[in-house]
Amino acid sequence: MMELLDPYPSPPPTPEGPRRRMFVGDTGLLLHDVTMAGLQELRFPEEKPLLRGQDAAELENSDTFLLAVDTDWKEHDIETPYGLLHVVIRGSPKGNRPAILTYHDVGLNHKLCFNTFFNFEDMQEITKHFVVCHVDAPGQQVGASQFPQGYQFPSMEQLAAMLPSVVQHFGFKYVIGIGVGAGAYVLAKFALIFPDLVEGLVLMNIDPNGKGWIDWAATKLSGLTSTLPDMVLSHLFSQEELVSNTELVQSYRQQIGNVVNQANLQLFWNMYNSRRDLDINRPGMVPNAKTLRCPVMLVVGDNAPAEDGVVECNSKLDPTTTTFLKMADSGGLPQVTQPGKLTEAFKYFLQGMGYMPSASMTRLARSRTASLTSASSVDGSRPQACTHSESSEGLGQVNHTMEVSC
C-alpha cells in the first residue's frame, strides 16, 4: 500500500456529497477524496520510457520535439494591448465547450513544451472533443525575430492581460488552461483577473512566490558564471536530473540554445525572475481573500525543482476545488516524461467538470465497490461538476474503494 500524502486535513462531509477514498497497491495511482468538494491527492508510479516509442538516442535529434504532425495547425499573430502574440490553433470552437489553451514555461515554446504531450496517442481522444490553442510568449516562438534594442518585455501581469484578445479573436466563451512554470503563473494571473473566461486550470510546476532579494542576488551572480541555457536548465530540471538524465537534458540544452532566440529569451527570463507574489489565499484564512474560483489541478514531479512552490500553492487554494497531483519518479517535465499518466489524470479532471463522461480509461480499472460518474456535457449550458455514490458503510461514514492498475 502506498503512503497517503495528506498535508492538509480533509474537510468533514458536506451536503454537496459524501467523501470517497481510493487506494491502490504497489503499481497504480493514489487518489484521495475524489470529489470536487474535497482536497484531492494523486500519486502515479514510475513509467520507465522517457517518450513512448522513442529511445534515448532519438532525444538527441532536434526533430524529436519539432517534427510534430502539424498539418492541422494554423498559425496566427494576434494584436493585443501589449503587442503581437503568436498563437497556433487546431480545430474550431465546438458549441458551448471551452477551448484548451496552453502556455509554456520560460526557455521553451509551445512545441518544446507540449508536443510530446499533445501528440501522445491517448491525448487524441481528448483533443477531438476540444479546440486546442497554443500560446507562445512574445518572441519565444520558432523563428521569432529579435526584439529591437530597448524593447520593454511585458510584465507577468501584462502577459496575462494579453490573453483576452486571444479569447475574443477566436470567439471562445471560456477556456481550460494548461500552463507550465512561468506559463502556469501567467494563466493563474489570467484566471484571477478574468475569472469568467476560465473554466478550469491545470498548473504544472507553478511557483506562486516572487523572488526575495537574496534569490535575486543569487540569480544575478549565477548569470555571471553560467550561460543562459544552463540557468534555464536549472529551472526546468532538478540537480539529480541534470546529472543522471543526460539524454533528455542534453536534448533540451540543444533546443533552448538553437531554437529559441537568446536575446528574446533573456528578456522573458528577467521578467519571470522579477515577478511578484501571486495574490492568492485560502478562503477563510484572511479577510477578503483572493483565490482561483475555477477547478484547479496542480501537477509536479516528486523530483522537480518546483516541488516546494507547488506544495505552497496548494496550501493557498480552496481545497474544495483543488486537486494535487504528485507524480512519482518524475522530474521537472512530467508532460514529457510521463505523458500517459498525465493524460489519464487530465481525463479525470475533465470528467469532474462534466465533460467526456464516457471517455475510456485504458490504464485504470474500477473495482466493484466504487462508482464515480460525472454529469454529461452537451453543447448547451455550461456544465457543473457532479459526482454520485452508490452506498455507504457504517454510520456517517463512506468507505468506497477504487483499485487502479496502470
Residue pairs with C-beta under 8 A, 6 or more apart in sequence:
1 23
1 25
2 23
2 24
2 25
2 26
2 30
2 43
4 23
4 30
4 32
4 41
5 30
5 32
5 41
5 43
5 324
5 326
6 32
6 41
7 311
7 314
7 315
8 39
8 314
8 315
8 319
10 19
10 32
10 33
10 38
10 39
10 319
11 37
11 38
11 39
11 319
11 320
13 19
13 396
13 398
14 37
16 35
16 37
17 35
17 37
17 387
17 388
17 389
18 35
18 389
18 392
18 398
19 33
19 35
19 37
19 38
19 398
20 33
20 34
20 35
20 370
20 372
20 387
20 389
20 398
20 400
20 402
21 32
21 33
21 34
21 399
21 400
21 401
22 30
22 31
22 32
22 34
22 370
22 400
22 401
22 402
22 403
22 404
23 30
23 401
23 402
23 403
24 30
24 402
24 403
24 404
24 405
25 403
26 45
27 45
27 405
27 406
28 45
28 403
28 404
28 405
28 406
29 42
29 43
29 44
29 45
29 341
29 344
29 345
29 364
29 404
29 406
30 41
30 42
30 43
31 40
31 41
31 42
31 402
31 404
32 39
32 40
32 41
32 42
33 39
33 40
33 41
34 40
34 372
34 387
34 402
35 387
36 295
36 320
36 321
36 352
36 385
36 387
37 320
38 319
38 320
39 319
39 320
39 322
39 323
39 324
40 322
40 323
40 324
41 323
41 324
41 325
41 326
42 323
42 324
42 325
42 326
42 345
43 325
43 326
43 327
43 328
44 325
44 327
44 328
44 330
44 338
44 341
44 345
44 406
45 328
45 329
45 406
46 328
46 329
46 330
47 329
47 337
47 338
47 340
47 341
47 406
50 56
50 59
50 245
50 247
50 248
50 336
50 337
51 58
51 59
51 64
51 116
51 336
51 337
51 339
52 120
52 121
52 339
52 340
54 64
56 247
56 248
57 247
58 64
59 247
59 248
59 250
59 251
60 247
60 250
60 251
60 254
61 251
62 251
62 254
62 255
62 258
62 259
64 251
65 111
65 112
65 115
65 116
65 251
65 255
66 111
66 112
66 115
66 142
66 255
66 259
68 111
68 115
68 118
68 119
69 119
70 88
72 90
72 91
73 88
73 89
73 90
74 88
74 89
74 90
75 86
75 87
75 88
76 86
76 87
76 88
76 89
76 169
77 84
77 85
77 86
77 87
78 84
78 85
78 87
78 165
78 166
78 169
79 165
80 161
80 162
80 165
80 166
81 158
81 161
81 162
81 165
82 138
82 154
82 158
82 159
82 161
82 162
83 138
83 154
83 162
84 138
85 135
85 136
85 138
85 162
85 165
85 166
86 135
86 136
86 138
86 141
86 144
87 133
87 134
87 135
87 136
87 166
87 169
88 110
88 133
88 134
88 136
89 131
89 132
89 133
89 134
89 170
90 127
90 131
90 132
91 127
91 130
91 131
91 132
92 131
93 99
93 131
93 170
93 171
93 172
93 173
94 129
94 130
94 131
94 379
95 378
95 379
95 380
96 173
96 379
96 380
96 381
96 382
97 129
97 130
97 131
97 355
97 377
97 379
98 130
98 172
98 173
98 174
98 175
98 176
98 199
98 200
99 130
99 131
99 132
99 133
99 167
99 170
99 172
99 175
99 176
100 126
100 127
100 130
100 131
100 132
100 133
100 175
100 176
100 177
100 178
101 133
101 134
101 135
101 163
101 166
101 167
101 172
101 175
101 176
101 177
101 178
101 187
102 110
102 113
102 114
102 132
102 133
102 134
102 135
102 177
102 178
102 179
102 183
103 135
103 137
103 177
103 178
103 179
103 180
103 182
103 183
103 184
103 186
103 187
104 110
104 112
104 113
104 114
104 134
104 135
104 136
104 137
104 140
104 179
104 180
104 181
104 182
104 183
105 113
105 180
105 181
105 182
105 183
105 184
105 205
105 235
105 236
106 137
106 181
106 182
106 232
106 235
106 265
106 268
106 269
106 272
107 229
107 232
107 233
107 235
107 236
107 256
107 260
107 265
107 269
108 140
108 180
108 236
108 256
108 260
109 136
109 137
109 140
109 141
109 142
109 259
109 260
110 134
110 135
110 136
110 141
111 142
111 259
112 252
112 255
112 256
112 259
112 260
113 180
113 183
113 335
114 134
114 178
114 335
116 335
116 336
116 339
117 123
117 335
117 336
117 339
117 342
117 343
118 127
118 132
120 339
120 340
120 343
122 340
122 343
122 344
122 362
123 339
123 343
123 346
125 347
125 356
125 359
125 360
126 343
126 346
126 347
126 350
126 356
126 359
129 355
129 356
130 176
131 170
131 172
133 166
133 170
133 172
133 175
135 163
135 166
136 144
137 159
137 182
137 183
137 186
137 268
138 147
138 153
138 154
138 159
138 264
138 268
139 145
139 146
139 147
139 153
139 261
139 264
139 265
139 267
139 268
140 260
140 261
140 264
140 265
140 268
142 259
144 261
144 264
145 261
146 261
146 263
146 264
147 153
147 263
147 264
147 267
151 267
153 267
153 268
153 270
153 271
154 162
154 271
155 271
156 182
156 185
156 186
156 189
156 271
156 272
156 275
156 276
157 189
157 193
159 186
159 189
160 186
160 187
160 189
160 190
160 193
161 190
161 193
163 186
163 187
163 190
163 194
163 197
164 194
164 197
166 172
167 174
167 175
167 197
172 197
174 196
174 197
174 198
174 199
174 382
175 197
175 198
175 199
176 198
176 199
176 200
176 201
176 202
176 350
176 353
177 187
177 190
177 191
177 198
177 200
177 201
177 202
177 203
178 187
178 201
178 202
178 204
179 185
179 186
179 187
179 188
179 201
179 202
179 203
179 204
179 206
180 204
180 205
180 333
180 335
181 204
181 205
181 206
181 207
181 235
181 236
181 306
182 268
182 272
184 203
184 204
184 205
184 206
185 206
185 207
185 208
185 272
185 275
185 278
187 198
187 201
187 203
188 201
188 203
188 206
188 208
188 278
188 280
188 292
189 278
190 197
190 198
191 197
191 198
191 201
191 292
191 293
191 294
192 278
192 279
192 280
192 290
192 292
195 292
195 293
195 294
198 294
199 294
199 353
199 382
200 294
200 295
200 296
200 297
200 349
200 353
201 292
201 294
201 295
201 296
201 297
202 296
202 297
202 299
202 346
202 349
203 296
203 297
203 298
203 299
203 310
203 313
204 298
204 299
204 300
204 334
204 335
205 299
205 300
205 304
205 305
205 306
205 309
205 310
205 332
206 278
206 298
206 306
206 309
206 310
206 313
207 306
207 309
207 310
207 313
208 277
208 278
208 280
208 309
208 312
208 313
208 316
209 277
209 278
209 309
209 312
210 274
210 275
210 276
210 277
211 219
211 273
211 274
211 275
216 273
216 274
219 231
219 273
222 231
222 234
223 231
226 234
228 262
228 265
228 266
228 269
229 253
229 256
229 257
230 253
231 269
232 256
232 265
232 269
233 242
233 249
233 252
233 253
233 256
234 242
234 305
235 305
236 252
236 305
236 332
236 333
237 245
237 249
237 252
237 305
237 331
237 332
237 333
238 303
238 304
238 305
238 331
238 332
239 305
240 303
240 331
241 248
241 249
241 303
241 331
241 332
242 249
245 331
248 333
248 336
248 337
256 265
278 313
278 316
279 290
280 289
280 290
280 291
280 292
280 313
280 316
280 317
281 289
281 290
281 291
281 316
282 289
282 291
282 315
282 316
282 317
282 318
282 319
283 289
283 291
283 318
291 316
291 317
291 318
292 317
292 318
292 321
293 321
294 321
295 321
295 322
295 323
295 349
295 352
295 353
295 385
296 317
296 321
296 322
296 323
297 322
297 323
297 324
297 325
297 345
297 346
297 349
298 310
298 313
298 314
298 317
298 322
298 323
298 324
298 325
299 310
299 325
299 327
299 334
299 342
299 345
300 306
300 307
300 310
300 311
300 325
300 326
300 327
300 334
301 307
301 326
301 327
301 329
301 330
301 331
301 332
301 333
301 334
301 337
301 338
302 326
302 327
302 328
302 329
302 330
303 329
303 330
303 331
303 332
304 310
304 330
304 331
304 332
304 334
305 332
306 332
307 326
310 324
314 322
314 324
323 349
323 352
325 345
327 334
327 338
327 341
327 342
330 337
330 338
330 341
331 337
334 341
334 342
335 342
340 363
341 363
341 406
344 361
344 362
344 363
344 364
344 406
347 356
347 359
347 361
350 356
350 359
351 357
351 359
351 374
352 374
352 385
352 387
353 374
353 377
353 383
353 384
353 385
354 374
354 375
354 376
354 377
354 383
354 384
354 385
354 386
355 374
355 377
355 383
356 377
357 373
357 374
357 375
357 376
357 377
358 376
363 404
363 405
363 406
364 404
364 405
364 406
365 403
365 404
365 405
366 372
366 402
366 403
367 401
367 402
367 403
369 400
369 401
369 402
370 400
370 401
370 402
370 403
371 388
371 389
371 390
371 400
372 387
372 402
373 386
373 387
373 388
374 385
374 386
374 387
375 383
375 384
375 385
375 386
377 383
389 398
389 400
390 400
392 398
392 399
393 399
